[in-house]
Amino acid sequence: MFILDAKSLLKFIALTLVGAILHACQQDEGLGEVLIYENDFSQENLKNIRNGRLREFNDKMVLGNYNNEEIMLTLNDLPAHKSLKVDIELLLHDSWDGNADIISGPDIWYFNLDNQTALHATFSNQPCVSTYCLSQSYPEAYGRHTDPRTGADEVELPGLCKYADSLGWTSRYSISKIIRHKGGSAILVCGDQTVQNYLETSQRCDESWSISRISISIVE
């Protein structure tokens, strides 16, 4: 029979415990997030979305477009959870002016979950050169200053209205937030507050936004 000495036995026990802990962590990572809602609007599904409407943009169906409006997504019968993870693919069309003064801004986009503010930030699609740069706050909250399109995943998409034939006038952002939340239902609200000097017939298009995907997961 092979018998370990005391030093070897302690080493064996330590290695066994480390392996067990790593295995448990890997299991927890796999079970910690459960998808409960996903919509890329390709099926033209607007169920549970108030003020929902669809349009084509860049050969895809998207939720939108909106200007100085809100949409509301209601989810019911949620399983027990401690937090919700919200992922939004946001499209910002045409001449968003970020932190500009009261004449042309600020141009703000936000979303809330059950009246908890998850994001309240300005966005800018404007060029940035040494003599002219309309900054935005994103990825920080409104009040901060970063360069236009900071954090964007894609910036060479065509515009929607005035700039429909020009690349570089729609920016796509992947926004992800984990929000403490309990209860069997949740209400997600997305909206904007933009400043414009156009005729009312043009407002819905310029400085508008769309959503190409929403997903929500429970985080245990």
Stockholm file with secondary structure:
# STOCKHOLM 1.0

chainA/1-220         MFILDAKSLLKFIALTLVGAILHACQQDEGLGEVLIYENDFSQENLKNIRNGRLREFNDKMVLGNYNNEEIMLTLNDLPAHKSLKVDIELLLHDSWDGNADIISGPDIWYFNLDNQTALHATFSNQPCVSTYCLSQSYPEAYGRHTDPRTGADEVELPGLCKYADSLGWTSRYSISKIIRHKGGSAILVCGDQTVQNYLETSQRCDESWSISRISISIVE
#=GR chainA/1-220 SS CCCCCHHHHHHHHHHHHHHHHHHHHHHHHHHSEEEEEEECSTTCCCTTEETCCEEEETTEEEEEEESSCEEEEEECSCCSCSEEEEEEEEEEESCCBTTCCTTTCCCEEEEEETTEEEEEEECBCSCEETTEECCBCTTSCTTCCBCTTTTCSEEEEECSSTTTTSEEEEEEEEEEEEEECCSSCEEEEEEEECCCCSCHHHHTTTTEEEEEEEEEEEEC
#=GC SS_cons         CCCCCHHHHHHHHHHHHHHHHHHHHHHHHHHSEEEEEEECSTTCCCTTEETCCEEEETTEEEEEEESSCEEEEEECSCCSCSEEEEEEEEEEESCCBTTCCTTTCCCEEEEEETTEEEEEEECBCSCEETTEECCBCTTSCTTCCBCTTTTCSEEEEECSSTTTTSEEEEEEEEEEEEEECCSSCEEEEEEEECCCCSCHHHHTTTTEEEEEEEEEEEEC
//
